[in-house]
Amino acid sequence: MKCTLVVKKGQNGFLIGQLKEFPSVFTQGVTLAELKENIADALEMYLEDLREAYQPYGEMIEEEELVFA
């Protein structure tokens, strides 16, 4: 999966990051490396919440977990 991280200057030396493809996913960090780690964690939590809330329509035939590198 490929995402675009938009970085802005925040207050008190923090960097604010938001994913362009998932605007609901945002976080902060003191360094760019910390921000990238935090945004990956935030995306993982966001997708996990989506999975838990998912309720398929109709009869489910199969479920398979895919990993995108």
C-alpha positions in Angstrom: 0.0 0.0 0.0 1.3 3.4 -0.9 0.2 6.5 1.1 1.2 10.2 1.1 2.2 11.7 4.4 1.6 15.5 4.6 3.7 17.1 7.3 3.0 20.5 8.9 4.7 22.5 11.6 2.8 22.3 14.9 3.3 24.2 18.2 6.2 23.6 20.6 8.4 22.0 18.0 6.0 19.2 17.1 5.5 18.0 13.5 1.9 17.1 12.6 1.3 14.4 10.0 -1.8 13.4 8.1 -2.3 10.8 5.4 -3.7 12.3 2.2 -5.5 9.0 1.3 -6.9 8.6 4.8 -7.6 12.2 6.1 -8.9 10.7 9.4 -5.5 9.3 10.2 -3.2 11.9 11.7 -0.7 12.2 14.6 2.4 14.1 15.8 6.0 13.6 16.5 9.1 15.6 17.5 11.2 14.2 14.7 10.3 13.1 11.2 11.3 9.5 12.1 9.1 9.5 15.2 6.2 11.0 13.1 6.5 8.3 10.5 6.5 5.6 13.2 3.5 7.2 14.8 1.5 7.5 11.6 2.1 3.9 10.8 0.7 3.0 14.2 -2.2 5.3 13.7 -3.0 3.8 10.3 -2.8 0.3 11.7 -5.3 1.2 14.5 -7.6 2.9 12.0 -7.7 -0.1 9.8 -8.2 -2.4 12.8 -11.2 -0.4 13.8 -12.6 -0.6 10.3 -12.2 -4.4 10.3 -14.0 -4.8 13.7 -16.9 -2.6 12.5 -17.3 -4.4 9.1 -20.5 -6.3 8.6 -20.7 -7.9 5.2 -23.9 -7.8 3.1 -25.1 -11.1 1.8 -23.6 -14.5 2.4 -19.8 -14.5 2.9 -18.1 -17.2 0.9 -14.5 -16.8 2.0 -12.3 -14.5 4.0 -8.6 -14.2 3.4 -6.1 -11.8 4.9 -3.9 -10.0 2.3 -0.6 -8.2 3.0 0.4 -5.4 0.7 4.1 -4.6 0.7 
